[in-house]
Amino acid sequence: MGQVPNAHDALPDVTWRKSARSGKQGNCVELASVQSRGVAVRNSRFPEGPALVFSFAEMSDFLADIKGGAFDDLLGADGVAGVA
């Protein structure tokens, strides 16, 4: 994983995507494929802020873990983070 200090300036030619489940206030993460580097992730409310850049292998492993339930313990009993 790497980091760029200003996603807007450091990655000017990428297409950012927001989740279809993004809130109306825009409180969501955005993702972008970064040619030959991997996948960048940034805060949609602060596009000029930093972005984390994960290799394709790192992102693939992370998504497989999510789909496999590796992080389900972070959710409370009702499926909401931080609520037991």
N, C-alpha and C positions, 0 to 999 in steps of 0.2 A: 504494500500500500504506500502511496505517496500522497503528497498534498501540494496544492497550488494556492498561493495566498489570495489571489483575486480571480475567481472563476470567470468573471465577465471579460477581463482583459487577457488572461492566460489561455482561455479556450474560446476564442471569438467565432470559430467556424463550426461549432458543434450544435446539434439540435437537442435542446433540453425537452424532456417529457415529464409531465406530472401524472400522478396516479388519477385514475377516473374517480377514485374515492376521496379526492382532496376536499378539504373543508371549504366552505364559502369564503372564509377569511384568508384563504391561500396558505394555510399552515400545513405545508407538505414538503416533502423532499422532492427534488427533481433529479433525474438520471439522464446521462448522455453517453453514447458510445464515443470513445476517443480513439481514433484510428491507431492501430498497432499498440496502444497503451493499455486499453481496457475500458472500464466503465467509471465515469465520474459521478459523484453524488454531491449535491449542494442543497442549502436551505432555500426554498422558493421565495421566502420573504426577504432574503438578503442575497440577491444574485451577484453582488459585487464582493461578497465574502469568500471565504476559502471553500475549496472543494477537495474532497478525498477522491483519489483515483486508485481503483482496485484493478488488479490484473484480471483478465478473463477467467483464469483458473480460480482466483480468490472469490470472484463474484459467483461463479458456478458452484463452488463448494458452499458458500453462504446460502444460496438459494436452495440447494439440496438439503442443507441442514434445516432450513425453515420448513420446507415441505415435509421433512421427516419428523418434525415436532421437537427438534433439539432445544428450542427456546420457549416451548409452551409453559415451562415452569415460571416464566417471567410474568405470566398473566394470572390474574386472580381467579377465583372460582367462577365469576360471571363472564370471564373472557376479556376483561378490561384491565389494562396495565395498571398495577399499583393498587387494585381493589381486590381485597380478599373476601 
